[in-house]
Amino acid sequence: MAVVNFPPRQIGKFMSEVLTLGFADEAGAVVLAGPERAVPNGARMH
């Protein structure tokens, strides 16, 4: 899952236009958030 309607921001030496959503697991590794079933592209998050 990602948020794409944010204005561009400087992240280090890169310009970012997307916020990718994730969570840390027990070991501290990042697990990307994703739907458990198929949903249409652009569907609203609640």
C-alpha positions as CSV (number, residue, x, y, z in Angstrom):
1,M,0.0,0.0,0.0
2,A,1.2,3.5,-0.7
3,V,0.0,7.1,-0.6
4,V,0.6,8.9,-3.9
5,N,-1.1,12.3,-3.4
6,F,1.6,13.9,-1.3
7,P,3.6,16.8,-2.7
8,P,7.2,15.9,-3.6
9,R,9.7,15.9,-0.7
10,Q,13.5,15.8,-0.6
11,I,14.6,12.5,1.1
12,G,18.4,12.5,1.2
13,K,19.5,13.1,-2.4
14,F,16.3,11.8,-3.9
15,M,12.9,13.5,-4.5
16,S,10.0,11.3,-3.1
17,E,6.4,11.5,-4.4
18,V,5.2,8.3,-2.6
19,L,4.7,7.2,1.0
20,T,5.0,3.4,1.2
21,L,3.3,1.9,4.3
22,G,4.9,-0.8,6.4
23,F,5.3,-2.2,9.9
24,A,8.3,-3.5,11.9
25,D,8.2,-7.2,12.8
26,E,9.7,-8.7,16.0
27,A,13.2,-8.7,14.5
28,G,12.9,-5.0,13.4
29,A,12.6,-5.9,9.7
30,V,10.1,-3.9,7.7
31,V,7.0,-5.7,6.4
32,L,5.1,-3.8,3.7
33,A,1.4,-3.4,4.2
34,G,-0.9,-4.9,1.6
35,P,-4.5,-6.0,1.3
36,E,-5.4,-9.6,1.9
37,R,-7.8,-9.7,-1.1
38,A,-7.7,-8.0,-4.4
39,V,-9.1,-4.4,-4.5
40,P,-9.3,-1.9,-7.4
41,N,-6.3,0.4,-8.0
42,G,-7.0,3.7,-6.4
43,A,-9.5,2.4,-3.8
44,R,-10.0,4.6,-0.8
45,M,-8.4,3.5,2.5
46,H,-10.7,3.6,5.6
